[in-house]
Amino acid sequence: MNIMLKDKIRLLAKNYFPDVVSMRRYLHENPELSYEEVETGKYVARKLAEYGIPYQHGIADNGVVGIIEGKNPTKKVIALRADMDALPISEKNDVPYKSKNEGKMHACGHDAHTSSLLGAARILNELKSEFEGTIKLIFQPAEEKTPGGASIMIAEGVLDNPKPLSIIGQHVHPPLEAGKVGLKGGIYMASSDELYLTIRGKGGHGAMPQEGIDTILVAAHIIVALQQIVSRNADPSVPTVLTLGKINSTGGATNIIPDEVKIEGTFRTLNEKWRAEAKKRMKKIAEGVAEAMGATCEFTIQHGYPVLFNDEKLTVKVKNFMIEYCGADNVVDLPMRMTSEDFAYYSQEMPACFYRLGTGNRTRGITSGLHTDTFDIEETSLELSIGLLAWLAYRELDN
């Protein structure tokens, strides 16, 4: 371990911190939704060009990949990844950098992820004569919407030429105070699949249900029956969530039975084998209940992100590297999460580690959760973010 290099990284992180804040605020003001990150991709490309980092723009349409070669560039290759897309949320924060795009907001911190990787890239490029190997910088679109930009970038060869041996990613985490980081080895985040059900029967007058096939009643039975997947079929040791979050009908009213009812939901679990089995059971149950009641059910599953697995060996190393940079008191162990992340696709391809950056500040009231219209970050966390990313990249190359 090069102690002097750590000091250099800390100094550069301090020096570049104001620029990273400016980048984060620019991105926050100009959010673009999944698969629409045209200007964001151009902005990232301009910054890499400004830093003198070779890049390729246009992978998965808006993705950008930069390459930093140290001494002996073929010795070892690793990757760092940041996502770039925003969410369809109208921001309620009263801040100078509030979103200018109505109905769009960086409510999941991807502006911080992108600016952090740009800052770390600038540091690493300046210090490239002091390490061996190559760092691949992956700026990824469309994390928030299936099939996920990670899967598309992988299909288009982002992990080839050169092929990384490992990949590291970070995500902001409001429950952790700024200055702290957290991680967990092994199974960390859930798979996620989207469910779409269309129930068709025979509408009619609400006063004469015997003359029709009541799609509302059929839908109610299906909803209750599907919950058996969790309560009666899932192994209690395997966390499983089935949430049906939307239901509506076509043409119904207080006295009208509709011809059609639509239901939408999400299914999440932490076991890929059970995930596949459960989806088959759900389809069979829904179609069977509908048929028994004289209706039909069209059951469509949009297969989403897989389980995110943090490679145990790599995660132990990353934790030790974090302690070197942050101190043991600022590195915490985190529990499994039922949220999902398309970084999981990378974790299926190679040793991966996805960790959390503390961005909360209770004193200043910065506590809102991800995907909320008041989400924000404690921006002082960005100095740690860029320095730590650079340090993790150097240490992983050095091991």
C-alpha positions as CSV (number, residue, x, y, z in Angstrom):
1,M,0.0,0.0,0.0
2,N,1.3,3.4,-1.0
3,I,0.6,5.8,1.9
4,M,1.9,8.8,-0.1
5,L,-0.5,8.0,-2.9
6,K,-3.4,8.0,-0.4
7,D,-2.3,11.5,0.7
8,K,-2.2,12.6,-2.9
9,I,-5.7,11.3,-3.5
10,R,-7.0,13.0,-0.4
11,L,-5.5,16.3,-1.5
12,L,-6.8,16.0,-5.1
13,A,-10.3,15.1,-3.7
14,K,-10.2,18.2,-1.6
15,N,-9.1,20.4,-4.6
16,Y,-11.6,19.0,-7.0
17,F,-14.5,18.8,-4.6
18,P,-16.0,22.3,-5.6
19,D,-16.0,21.2,-9.3
20,V,-17.7,17.9,-8.4
21,V,-20.4,19.8,-6.5
22,S,-20.9,22.1,-9.6
23,M,-21.2,19.0,-11.8
24,R,-23.7,17.4,-9.5
25,R,-25.8,20.5,-9.4
26,Y,-25.7,20.9,-13.2
27,L,-26.9,17.3,-13.6
28,H,-29.5,17.8,-10.8
29,E,-30.9,20.8,-12.6
30,N,-31.0,19.0,-16.0
31,P,-32.4,15.5,-15.3
32,E,-33.2,13.1,-18.1
33,L,-35.3,9.9,-17.8
34,S,-34.2,6.4,-18.6
35,Y,-33.3,5.9,-22.3
36,E,-33.5,9.7,-22.8
37,E,-30.1,10.7,-21.3
38,V,-28.9,12.4,-24.5
39,E,-27.6,15.6,-23.1
40,T,-26.3,13.8,-19.9
41,G,-24.2,11.5,-22.1
42,K,-22.8,14.4,-24.1
43,Y,-22.0,16.2,-20.8
44,V,-20.0,13.2,-19.5
45,A,-18.2,12.9,-22.8
46,R,-17.2,16.6,-22.7
47,K,-15.8,16.2,-19.2
48,L,-13.8,13.2,-20.1
49,A,-12.4,15.0,-23.1
50,E,-11.6,18.0,-20.9
51,Y,-9.6,15.7,-18.5
52,G,-7.8,14.0,-21.5
53,I,-9.4,10.6,-20.9
54,P,-10.1,8.6,-24.0
55,Y,-13.8,7.5,-24.3
56,Q,-16.4,5.9,-26.4
57,H,-19.9,7.5,-26.5
58,G,-23.1,5.7,-27.7
59,I,-23.0,2.3,-26.1
60,A,-26.7,1.5,-25.3
61,D,-27.4,4.8,-27.1
62,N,-26.4,7.2,-24.4
63,G,-23.8,5.3,-22.4
64,V,-20.2,6.5,-22.2
65,V,-17.1,4.4,-21.4
66,G,-13.7,5.9,-20.5
67,I,-10.4,4.2,-20.3
68,I,-7.5,5.2,-18.0
69,E,-4.3,3.3,-18.6
70,G,-1.6,3.3,-16.0
71,K,1.9,1.7,-16.4
72,N,1.8,-1.8,-17.8
73,P,-1.9,-1.4,-18.8
74,T,-2.5,-5.1,-19.6
75,K,-1.4,-6.3,-16.1
76,K,-4.9,-6.0,-14.6
77,V,-8.2,-4.3,-15.7
78,I,-11.0,-3.3,-13.3
79,A,-14.2,-1.3,-13.8
80,L,-16.0,1.5,-12.0
81,R,-19.7,2.1,-12.8
82,A,-22.1,5.0,-12.3
83,D,-25.7,5.4,-13.5
84,M,-27.0,8.6,-15.1
85,D,-30.8,8.5,-15.4
86,A,-33.5,10.4,-13.4
87,L,-37.0,9.6,-12.2
88,P,-40.5,10.8,-13.3
89,I,-41.0,12.9,-10.1
90,S,-41.7,16.6,-9.7
91,E,-39.2,18.1,-7.3
92,K,-40.4,19.9,-4.2
93,N,-37.1,21.0,-2.8
94,D,-36.5,24.8,-2.6
95,V,-32.8,24.8,-3.6
96,P,-30.9,26.8,-6.2
97,Y,-30.2,23.7,-8.2
98,K,-33.8,22.5,-8.3
99,S,-34.8,20.5,-11.4
100,K,-35.6,22.7,-14.4
101,N,-37.4,19.8,-16.2
102,E,-40.9,19.6,-14.9
103,G,-41.9,16.1,-13.8
104,K,-38.3,14.9,-13.8
105,M,-35.9,14.7,-10.9
106,H,-32.7,13.1,-9.7
107,A,-34.5,11.5,-6.8
108,C,-32.2,8.5,-6.6
109,G,-28.9,10.2,-6.5
110,H,-27.6,9.3,-10.0
111,D,-26.4,12.9,-10.4
112,A,-24.1,12.3,-7.4
113,H,-23.0,8.9,-8.9
114,T,-22.1,10.4,-12.2
115,S,-20.3,13.5,-10.8
116,S,-18.5,11.3,-8.3
117,L,-17.2,9.0,-11.0
118,L,-16.1,12.0,-13.1
119,G,-14.2,13.4,-10.1
120,A,-12.6,10.0,-9.3
121,A,-11.6,9.7,-13.0
122,R,-9.9,13.1,-12.9
123,I,-7.9,12.0,-9.9
124,L,-7.0,8.7,-11.3
125,N,-6.0,10.1,-14.6
126,E,-3.7,12.6,-12.9
127,L,-2.0,9.8,-10.9
128,K,-1.9,7.2,-13.7
129,S,1.9,7.1,-13.7
130,E,1.8,5.8,-10.2
131,F,-0.2,2.6,-10.7
132,E,-0.2,-0.4,-13.0
133,G,-3.2,-1.6,-15.0
134,T,-6.3,-0.2,-16.6
135,I,-9.5,1.3,-15.2
136,K,-12.6,1.2,-17.3
137,L,-15.1,3.9,-16.4
138,I,-18.8,2.9,-17.2
139,F,-21.3,5.7,-17.3
140,Q,-24.6,3.8,-17.7
141,P,-28.0,4.9,-18.8
142,A,-31.4,3.5,-17.8
143,E,-30.9,1.9,-14.4
144,E,-34.4,2.8,-13.4
145,K,-36.4,1.0,-16.1
146,T,-36.3,-2.5,-17.3
147,P,-34.7,-4.2,-19.1
148,G,-32.0,-1.9,-17.6
149,G,-29.1,-0.2,-19.2
150,A,-26.6,-2.6,-17.7
151,S,-28.0,-5.5,-19.6
152,I,-27.9,-3.6,-22.8
153,M,-24.4,-2.3,-22.3
154,I,-23.2,-5.8,-21.5
155,A,-24.9,-7.2,-24.6
156,E,-23.1,-4.5,-26.6
157,G,-19.7,-5.5,-25.3
158,V,-19.0,-3.0,-22.5
159,L,-17.2,-5.8,-20.5
160,D,-14.9,-6.6,-23.5
161,N,-11.8,-5.1,-25.0
162,P,-10.4,-4.9,-22.4
163,K,-12.3,-7.3,-20.1
164,P,-12.3,-6.2,-16.4
165,L,-11.5,-8.8,-13.7
166,S,-13.8,-7.0,-11.2
167,I,-16.3,-4.1,-11.0
168,I,-17.2,-1.7,-8.2
169,G,-20.2,0.6,-7.9
170,Q,-21.6,2.9,-5.3
171,H,-25.0,4.3,-4.4
172,V,-26.0,7.1,-2.2
173,H,-27.7,6.1,1.1
174,P,-29.7,8.8,3.1
175,P,-30.0,6.7,6.3
176,L,-26.1,6.9,6.7
177,E,-24.7,10.2,7.8
178,A,-22.2,11.8,5.4
179,G,-18.7,10.6,6.1
180,K,-19.7,7.0,6.5
181,V,-19.9,4.1,4.0
182,G,-21.5,0.7,4.2
183,L,-21.6,-2.7,2.4
184,K,-22.5,-6.3,2.7
185,G,-21.0,-9.4,1.1
186,G,-23.0,-12.1,-0.6
187,I,-26.6,-11.8,-1.5
188,Y,-27.4,-8.1,-1.1
189,M,-30.3,-6.9,-3.2
190,A,-33.5,-8.6,-4.5
191,S,-34.5,-9.6,-8.0
192,S,-37.5,-7.6,-9.4
193,D,-40.1,-8.6,-11.9
194,E,-43.1,-6.6,-13.0
195,L,-46.6,-8.3,-13.2
196,Y,-49.4,-7.3,-15.5
197,L,-52.8,-9.0,-15.3
198,T,-55.8,-8.4,-17.5
199,I,-59.0,-10.0,-16.3
200,R,-61.9,-10.3,-18.7
201,G,-65.5,-11.3,-18.0
202,K,-68.9,-10.0,-18.9
203,G,-70.0,-6.6,-17.8
204,G,-73.5,-5.5,-16.9
205,H,-75.8,-3.8,-14.5
206,G,-74.6,-3.8,-10.9
207,A,-78.1,-4.8,-9.7
208,M,-78.1,-8.0,-11.8
209,P,-74.7,-9.6,-11.3
210,Q,-76.1,-13.1,-12.2
211,E,-76.3,-12.0,-15.8
212,G,-72.6,-11.2,-16.1
213,I,-69.2,-12.4,-14.9
214,D,-68.0,-10.0,-12.2
215,T,-64.4,-9.0,-13.1
216,I,-64.1,-7.0,-9.8
217,L,-64.9,-10.1,-7.8
218,V,-62.6,-12.3,-9.9
219,A,-59.8,-9.7,-9.4
220,A,-60.3,-9.7,-5.7
221,H,-60.1,-13.5,-5.5
222,I,-56.9,-13.5,-7.6
223,I,-55.3,-10.9,-5.4
224,V,-56.0,-12.9,-2.3
225,A,-54.9,-16.2,-3.9
226,L,-51.6,-14.7,-5.2
227,Q,-50.6,-13.8,-1.7
228,Q,-50.4,-17.5,-1.0
229,I,-47.2,-17.4,-2.9
230,V,-45.6,-15.6,0.0
231,S,-47.6,-16.9,3.0
232,R,-47.9,-20.6,2.0
233,N,-45.3,-21.4,-0.6
234,A,-42.2,-19.4,0.0
235,D,-39.5,-20.8,2.3
236,P,-39.5,-18.5,5.4
237,S,-35.7,-18.3,5.1
238,V,-36.0,-16.7,1.6
239,P,-37.2,-13.1,1.8
240,T,-40.1,-12.7,-0.7
241,V,-42.3,-9.7,-1.5
242,L,-45.4,-9.6,-3.7
243,T,-47.0,-6.2,-4.0
244,L,-49.9,-5.4,-6.3
245,G,-49.8,-1.7,-6.4
246,K,-52.3,-0.8,-9.1
247,I,-55.8,-1.9,-10.1
248,N,-58.3,-0.3,-12.4
249,S,-61.2,-1.2,-14.6
250,T,-62.5,-0.3,-18.0
251,G,-66.0,1.2,-17.9
252,G,-67.0,0.4,-14.3
253,A,-69.1,2.6,-12.0
254,T,-71.1,2.3,-8.8
255,N,-73.8,0.4,-10.6
256,I,-71.8,-1.0,-13.6
257,I,-69.8,-4.3,-13.6
258,P,-66.9,-3.7,-16.0
259,D,-65.9,-6.0,-18.8
260,E,-62.2,-5.8,-17.9
261,V,-60.0,-5.2,-14.9
262,K,-56.2,-4.6,-15.0
263,I,-53.8,-5.3,-12.1
264,E,-50.1,-4.3,-11.9
265,G,-47.5,-5.3,-9.3
266,T,-44.0,-6.3,-8.4
267,F,-42.5,-9.6,-7.3
268,R,-39.1,-9.6,-5.5
269,T,-37.0,-12.3,-3.9
270,L,-33.4,-13.2,-3.0
271,N,-33.3,-16.7,-4.6
272,E,-33.1,-17.2,-8.4
273,K,-34.5,-20.8,-8.3
274,W,-37.5,-19.8,-6.2
275,R,-38.0,-16.7,-8.3
276,A,-38.5,-18.9,-11.4
277,E,-40.8,-21.4,-9.6
278,A,-42.9,-18.6,-8.0
279,K,-43.6,-16.9,-11.3
280,K,-44.9,-20.2,-12.8
281,R,-47.1,-20.7,-9.7
282,M,-48.5,-17.1,-9.9
283,K,-49.5,-17.5,-13.5
284,K,-51.1,-20.9,-12.9
285,I,-53.0,-19.6,-9.8
286,A,-54.3,-16.4,-11.5
287,E,-55.4,-18.2,-14.7
288,G,-57.0,-21.0,-12.7
289,V,-59.0,-18.7,-10.4
290,A,-60.3,-16.8,-13.4
291,E,-61.3,-19.9,-15.2
292,A,-63.1,-21.3,-12.2
293,M,-65.2,-18.2,-12.0
294,G,-66.0,-18.1,-15.7
295,A,-63.5,-15.4,-16.6
296,T,-60.1,-15.2,-18.3
297,C,-56.8,-13.8,-17.0
298,E,-54.0,-12.7,-19.3
299,F,-50.9,-12.9,-17.1
300,T,-47.8,-11.1,-18.4
301,I,-44.5,-11.1,-16.5
302,Q,-41.9,-8.5,-17.5
303,H,-38.7,-10.2,-16.3
304,G,-36.6,-7.6,-14.4
305,Y,-33.2,-7.5,-12.6
306,P,-31.6,-10.5,-11.1
307,V,-30.4,-10.9,-7.5
308,L,-27.4,-8.7,-6.8
309,F,-24.6,-10.7,-5.4
310,N,-21.5,-9.0,-3.9
311,D,-18.5,-11.3,-4.3
312,E,-17.5,-12.3,-0.8
313,K,-13.7,-12.1,-1.5
314,L,-13.9,-8.8,-3.3
315,T,-16.2,-7.3,-0.7
316,V,-13.8,-8.2,2.1
317,K,-11.0,-6.5,0.2
318,V,-13.1,-3.4,-0.5
319,K,-14.1,-3.2,3.2
320,N,-10.4,-3.3,4.2
321,F,-9.6,-0.6,1.6
322,M,-12.4,1.5,3.0
323,I,-11.1,1.2,6.5
324,E,-7.6,2.3,5.2
325,Y,-9.2,5.4,3.7
326,C,-12.1,6.3,6.1
327,G,-11.2,4.6,9.4
328,A,-13.0,1.6,10.9
329,D,-15.6,3.8,12.7
330,N,-16.9,5.1,9.4
331,V,-17.4,1.7,7.7
332,V,-20.6,-0.2,8.6
333,D,-22.1,-3.5,7.8
334,L,-25.5,-3.3,6.0
335,P,-28.4,-5.8,5.9
336,M,-29.9,-7.3,2.8
337,R,-32.4,-5.1,0.9
338,M,-35.6,-5.9,-1.0
339,T,-35.0,-3.1,-3.4
340,S,-33.3,-4.0,-6.7
341,E,-30.5,-2.6,-8.9
342,D,-29.4,-3.4,-12.4
343,F,-25.8,-3.4,-11.2
344,A,-26.9,-7.0,-10.5
345,Y,-26.3,-7.8,-14.2
346,Y,-22.6,-7.0,-13.7
347,S,-22.5,-9.2,-10.6
348,Q,-23.6,-12.1,-12.7
349,E,-20.7,-11.7,-15.1
350,M,-17.7,-11.1,-12.7
351,P,-16.7,-10.4,-9.1
352,A,-18.6,-7.3,-8.2
353,C,-19.0,-5.1,-5.1
354,F,-21.8,-2.5,-4.7
355,Y,-21.5,-0.3,-1.7
356,R,-23.4,2.6,-0.1
357,L,-22.2,6.2,0.4
358,G,-23.7,8.0,3.4
359,T,-25.3,11.2,2.3
360,G,-27.6,12.1,5.2
361,N,-27.4,15.0,7.6
362,R,-30.0,15.0,10.3
363,T,-28.9,18.4,11.7
364,R,-29.6,20.0,8.3
365,G,-32.8,18.0,7.8
366,I,-31.4,16.0,4.8
367,T,-33.1,12.8,5.6
368,S,-35.6,12.2,2.8
369,G,-35.5,8.7,1.3
370,L,-34.7,7.7,-2.3
371,H,-37.5,8.1,-4.9
372,T,-39.2,11.0,-2.9
373,D,-39.8,14.5,-4.2
374,T,-37.8,16.0,-1.3
375,F,-34.7,13.8,-1.7
376,D,-31.4,15.6,-1.5
377,I,-27.8,14.8,-0.4
378,E,-25.3,16.3,2.0
379,E,-22.9,17.5,-0.6
380,T,-19.8,17.3,1.6
381,S,-20.1,13.6,1.1
382,L,-18.9,14.1,-2.5
383,E,-15.3,14.8,-1.3
384,L,-15.2,11.4,0.4
385,S,-17.0,9.8,-2.6
386,I,-14.4,10.8,-5.2
387,G,-11.4,10.1,-3.0
388,L,-12.7,6.8,-1.9
389,L,-13.6,5.6,-5.4
390,A,-10.1,6.6,-6.6
391,W,-8.5,4.8,-3.6
392,L,-10.6,1.6,-4.2
393,A,-9.6,1.5,-7.8
394,Y,-5.9,1.9,-7.0
395,R,-6.0,-0.7,-4.2
396,E,-7.9,-3.2,-6.3
397,L,-5.4,-2.8,-9.2
398,D,-2.6,-3.2,-6.6
399,N,-3.9,-6.6,-5.3
